[in-house]
Amino acid sequence: MQLDLNLLTALDALLEEGSVAGAADRLHLTAPAVSRALGRIRRVMGDEILVRTGRTMTPTPRALAVREQVHALVQQAQLVLSSEHDLDLTTLERTFTLKWHDAVVNTIGPDLLATVRAQAPGVRLRLLAEADADTDELRHGHVDLEIGSNPPASADIRHEIIANDRLVVAIGRDHPARTFTITNYVGAEHITVSRRGRLHDPIDDLLHARGLTRRVVATVPTVAAALRFVRRGDLVATVPERMTEAMTAELGLRLVPLPLEPISIPVIAAWHQRYDGDRAHTWLREQVRTAVHQAVDRPAAQHGRE
């Protein structure tokens, strides 16, 4: 059977965009051309792939089953066929999928996007929220770069500690405690951040070792949400310092030292080993590394601190 490998590129774009118009824009083709490609894909695969539901198109179970494999194949084909000459960012056309902690997105996302747009206008970024469970998306090629605080367990996943942050306590501007001791800390009502909805975290273990407990009244999935809860009343949240500094300043919150032994939080970038020799991916990692360093290494802001 003779296969047109251009159909893989079209299928990848269709599954990523979820529409003929979106795929056409991404591939710089006309909508009729992509529609014809979809028709050929349907005939080759014996499946509708995308079906119209109202004003949108929904992938079929077959499409969902092959989506990650198709994306990985397209990425690998780009590596095989890419020129050995220096990377030309001005003509680079690529979409990078990034799965990051929300504090990282809020802190470095805008600056990173500005840099990418200035250097490589044909590159697009897909920023995804962390999942509520560990996944194999790096291995399957569905995610290009993750940033978190835990090193990956798989040998085929590369990782680099690109910075270190530390935990501090975010409190409201008018919080009744003017000095924040361990007594103030355990006596406060806490809101914690957990993508899995856990009400207990390592801070509680440290307190338990001292014979202390704190009262956690709620947990939310993102740091941004936790800080908004803190803004509304006398709740407190334990958060990374440099990765939340801008958000806390915008919300008019104060950051005070955590009244426990210093707790360092690594900022870890992870990617699959298939991208070690990918010049575009290497360029992106360097931009991310620079953005993180600029956020973490800049002089500490004095606004809202004690």
Secondary structure, DSSP 8 states (H G I E B T S, - for coil): ----THHHHHHHHHHHHSSHHHHHHHHT--HHHHHHHHHHHHHHHTS-SEEEETTEEEE-HHHHHHHHHHHHHHHHHHHHHS-SS---TTT--EEEEEEE-HHHHHHHHHHHHHHHHHH-TTEEEEEEE--SS---HHHHTS-SEEEESS--S-TTEEEEEEEEEEEEEEEETT-S-SS--HHHHHHSEEEEE-TT--S--HHHHHHHHTT---EEEEEES-HHHHHHHHHHSSEEEEEESTTTHHHHHHHTEEEEE-SSS--EEEEEEEEEGGGTT-HHHHHHHHHHHHHHHHHHHS----TTB-
